[in-house]
Amino acid sequence: MNLFDICQDKLNRIKAEDRYRVFADLEKQADKYPYYKHYRDGRVEQVLVWCSNDYLAMGGSDLLVNAVHEAVDQTGVGAGGTRNISGTSHYHVELEAELADWHRKEAALLFTSGYIANEASLSTLLSASPNMDVFSDQKNHASMIQGIRKGTARRHIFRHNDLEHLRELLEAADPESHKMVAFESVYSMDGDIGKIEEICDLAHEFNAITYLDEVHAVGMYGPRGAGIAERDGVLDKVDLIEGTLGKAVGVHGGYLAGPAHVLDYIRSVAPGFIFTTSLPPITAAAAAASIRHLKVSGQERAMQQRQAARLKQAFADAGLPVMPSESHIVPLLVGDPAKARDFSNRLLYDHNIYVTAINYPTVDKGTERLRFTPTPRHTDAMIEDLVDILVPMFNEAGIRKRA
Ligand SMILES: *Cc1c(COP(=O)(O)O)cnc(C)c1O
């Protein structure tokens, strides 16, 4: 077998395990969101999307579309360089100032995505000292895991959100080593929330710095939308905050906020920051417009929370196996990869409703699910229709209530 045959072989195994991913050919419609066009079999259908991370429907808002129009007239399209080689525009500089202010940190540093922000920042920081330990929540996102693996620090995985286990690991480590605790605020597949204050206090007891991924929370929580750390009044306790501009902010890109000299160091050495063309200035312009708005408007957040609560309640009332979530994320447990995929396909092809099946390796085997992310544009009528369609499907498959 040559290498390409091996690829085919591995692909066949993925298909046999129901892990093969098919991308729906969609097109977001700014004025009709959450309705998208779905291109299939030479036709175009209108589908209702229930799994977008554009949680607040900012992506298609006039505010952002106009910001892009203005910026594109001003500056054209691409950045035309890395940050170091003519690719830093005033749009980037302004956005970084907005972000630092948002999280009440000295500075912020932009990356081309949230994934790169985590990978580049963690791998850089975790290689800065020859004697270092990192403590990583078991449910951390793949981008954090990749960054942690690339660093040279000794790795310790603590059981999800388990303070006792974290303490045990911290106590067992070299008291002289440099330490970091890395975790998330909203865990995006279960919708539960990290114990930020307790984890930070514990980390600081051991002189560990705290690194928090707020990707699913920025824009969504807190009086100015800066995330769970803001909502809980503990921004000070979090040393480094990582976020995305691609989810609730509605655009694209990632960042790290924290002490200016730490970001200056990452900026100066991280290959994932240095050797890549900077974000398009129009993207930075749109993100800055979105954040400026979300700092002062709580309306989108309130409406989103309302619809998320309604959806959870509607699922529970109908006896559907809604998983306990403390956040805006609403997962329905299916517990079988083939069924999850079948449900998703039937919703799409028979009902023009799109919600992706979440299967292994994104979640553990046996916990396959459909993950719903309502936005302010998902109406009560849409929720009722959805429940009416799901109930017979789950009944037929013999899945009821929480497993
Ligand atoms: C989506 C996600 C990222 C990556 O952000 P992108 O901007 O999409 O690259 C990082 N962390 C978590 C927890 C995520 O869910």
The ligand as an ORCA input file, in Angstrom:
! r2SCAN-3c Opt
* xyz 0 1
  C     -14.145     27.668     18.122
  C     -13.199     27.558     19.261
  C     -11.893     28.045     19.173
  C     -11.315     28.507     17.881
  O     -11.793     29.743     17.499
  P     -11.834     30.108     15.941
  O     -11.821     31.572     15.905
  O     -13.053     29.461     15.387
  O     -10.585     29.504     15.325
  C     -11.117     28.072     20.315
  N     -11.574     27.595     21.497
  C     -12.812     27.078     21.604
  C     -13.266     26.592     22.928
  C     -13.647     27.013     20.495
  O     -14.850     26.458     20.592
*
